[in-house]
Amino acid sequence: MTLPYASGYHAPVMVREVMDLLTPERGGLYLDGTLGGGGHAEALLERGPEARLIGTDRDPDALREAGERLARFGERFTPVRSNFADAVAAAGIGDGSLDGVLLDLGISSHQIDVDERGFTFRPGAPLDMRMAQATAAEPSAADLLNEMDEAELANIFFRYGEEKRSRKLARIVLEMREREPFATSDHLLDAIRRTLGPRAEAADKARIFQALRIAVNGEIQALERALESFRKALAPGGVFAVLAYHSLEDRLVKNAFRDWSLDCVCPPGFVQCQCRGTPLGTTITRKPMSATEQETLANPRARSARLRGWRAA
């Protein structure tokens, strides 16, 4: 299978399904809060010749790549550097202005494939994992491993990596860093082997590295902040589409879409409704959509993707 809109930078996931939810052919203003390499953005601007798109990303590499790719669309495309949690404010978008929003919560193939970015567990890669690249204000993965206490590390491994042996792994990290600070993927891989045994599978390593990445970039907190701001920015009939790759992210999205679709969210026991009394919109996807077997064979990174959609009233 040839992956549509794939480039050497990144292969976007579930492009057709995302476009079917957003329906850019109706025109209007859209926001891609996680621009990445610009694959979804290119598909949207091609499918909607009257559509305009604001694309935000905190990664300067992504903005450069997408800017070159989308330059042919001229003023229909506007790039903005921002974390998706602050995208609405950074782009100057008012309430009720957007006809569609896309959040793709995965990381790009480029970020994984470039060892210097520190997202990979290939040997010798630096433990960085910062989406915005190195800044003095943001600690790296190595900083967390070297400075957090045992309980904090165990919480990261358990909450974000769903690792049952999180306490043991945290204890081993503390023991190892007394002898030598964590600096590269080799140190963390050694800690994982000591915890899970020499036959630890690639999926186990990926979960633990993912947990650190989520913690480094504050991804769950950013998503919690972002959801309401994106909802408010949607015009009536506007669609919110989210691609999630982790159960915790997907659960936040599912619960938000469910609550927004209820006519009453008062606590149990209230005799009379005292909340908004009407749904804010409708969940489009009763269950999350997954990539086809053909796509996952061509792009294994699509296997964990879950797509949900919601339409504003």
Salt bridges, closest charged atoms under 4 A:
GLU17 OE2 - ARG16 NH2 3.22
ASP20 OD2 - ARG16 NH1 3.66
ASP20 OD1 - ARG47 NH2 2.96
GLU25 OE1 - ARG47 NE 3.02
GLU42 OE1 - ARG69 NE 2.67
GLU42 OE2 - ARG72 NH2 2.82
GLU46 OE2 - ARG72 NH2 2.56
ASP59 OD2 - ARG117 NH1 2.91
ASP61 OD1 - ARG64 NH2 2.26
ASP61 OD2 - HIS110 NE2 3.36
ASP61 OD2 - ARG117 NH1 3.52
ASP86 OD1 - ARG225 NH2 2.40
ASP104 OD2 - HIS40 ND1 3.83
ASP113 OD1 - ARG301 NH2 3.11
ASP115 OD1 - ARG122 NH2 2.79
ASP128 OD1 - ARG130 NE 2.78
GLU138 OE2 - ARG58 NH2 2.74
GLU163 OE2 - ARG165 NE 3.17
GLU163 OE1 - ARG207 NH2 3.06
GLU180 OE2 - HIS187 NE2 3.38
ASP190 OD2 - ARG194 NH2 3.17
ASP204 OD1 - ARG207 NH2 2.81
GLU219 OE1 - ARG213 NH2 2.83
GLU228 OE2 - ARG231 NH2 2.54
ASP250 OD1 - ARG308 NE 2.73
ASP259 OD1 - ARG258 NE 3.18
